[in-house]
Amino acid sequence: MIRLLLLIAIVLGALYLVRWFLTTPAETVAANIRKSLWLLLGLGLIFLAVTGKLNIIFAFIGSAIPLIARHLPNILRLLGIAKSIKSAQTNPQNKTAPPAVQTMSKQQALSILGLQVDASKKEIIDAHKRLIQKVHPDKGGSEELAIQINHAKKLLLKEHEH
């Protein structure tokens, strides 16, 4: 009889959770799931501490430290990429270049790349490569400077072809 009551309680609880899941906004569901998982993790750690089995977790952490240390740069790089993707999704930027870049003159492009008026195609490419390696956003540089350097290279190479 007690098993039947437990089964009915579980089925009713599952039906309530499904109904709640279908009628609640996704953000609220995600927040509640995160809170529940943290609560479950905390309760699990308390249970392991009370029963004296927490040393298993410490042994696991100790054996995982070399693996984590070896892969930490990759993990941090992935987290940085994830952060930039998330910020790009939340702040969609206009893909057109800033007005200062759109009206760049040949003299401004030469001064940005640090070149003389009679610079060759190879010199333009080498100056661009040297500068973009220093100011690239992935290396902690400014996105605006990288855009200007790229635009200066494009402008000079276009004029060099004519």
N, C-alpha and C positions, 0 to 999 in steps of 0.2 A: 504494500500500500504506500509506503514512504517513497519507494522508487517511482511509482506512478505520479505522486505529487511533485517530486523533483523534476520529472520529465515534463510535466505540464508547466511548471514554473520556468524551465529552460526554454520551452517552445514559446511561451508568452513573452519572455524577455527578448528572445530573438526577433519575434514579430514587432515588438515595440522598437527595437534598435533599427530594424529595416525601415519602419515607417518614419522614424526620426531622421534617419540618413537620407531618405528620399525628399523630405519636406524642409530640411535645414539647408541654408546656403553653404556652399563649398568651403568658404573661408572659416566659418564657424566649425564645420566638421573637422577640417584640418587642424585647427587650434585645439579642439577637444581631444583629438587623437594624439597630438603631441603631448598635451598635459597628461593624458592617460598613460602613455608610454614612459614618461619621466617618473610618474607615480609608481608604475609597475617595476621599473628599474630600482627605485629607492626601496620599495618593499622587498624586492628580491635580495638586495644587498643586506638589508636588516635581517631577513630570514637566514641568509648565509652566515652572518656574523653571530646570530644567536645559536645556530646549530654547530658552530665551530668549523664550518667548511669554507670560510673566507680565504684560507691559505691557498686554495686551489686557484682563486682569481689572482692572488699576488704572484704565484708561480707562473701563471699564464702571462701576466704583464711583464715579468722579468724575462721570460723567454721571447717576448715580442719586441723588446726594446731594440735589439740589433736590427731586426727587420724594419721597424719604424724608422730608425736612424738612417738606414740605407735608402729608404724610399721617401724620406721627408721632403727633399727638394722637389721631387715629382708631385707629391701631394700638395705642397704649397703652390706650385705652379698651376696645378689643376684648380685649386681653390681661387687663385687669382683670375684664371680664365673664367671660371664660373661667376665670379663677382663682376667681371667686366661684361659678361653676357647678360647678367641680371640687370645691371645698371643701364645697358643699352636697351633692354626691353622696357624698363620703367621710364627711361628718358629718351624717347625716340628723337634723334636730332635731325635737323634739316641736312640733307646730303649735299647741298650746294656749298661751294666754297665761300668763305667770308668775303665781304665786299672789297676789303683791302687786297685780297689775293686776286680777285677777278680783274682789277684795274692795274695790275702790276706792269711796270714798264721794263724795257730791256735793261736799262741802267740799274733799276732796283734788283732785277734778277741776278745781274752780274755781281752786285755788291753783296747780295745774300749768299751767293756761292763763293765769294771772294776771288772772282776771276777778272781777267783783263778783257777788253773789247774784242780782241782777236783770238779768243780761246777756241781750241779745237774741240771736236765732238768727244774725243777721249778725255780731255781735261774737264769738260762739263760733267761727264759721267763719273770720273774719279772724284771730283769735288763733291758731287751729290752723294756718292757712296760714303765718303769720309764723314760728311756732316750728318747724314741720316743715321749712321751708326751711333753717333753721339747723342742725338736728340730724339730718337725714336721713342714713341709712347710705351712700347713694351720694355724699354730699358729705363723707364722712369722719366723720360723726357716729355716735352710739351707737344700735344697733338697739333696745336696751332702752328708751331715752328715747323713741324714735319710737313704740314700741308703747304706752308709757304715754300719750303725747300723743294718739295715735289713739283709745285707749280712753276717755280723758277727754272727747274731742269726742263720741264715740258716746254715752257716758253722759249728757252734758249735753243733747245734741240729743234723745235719747229722753225725758228728763224734760221738756224744753221742749215736746214734742208733747202731753204729757198735760195 
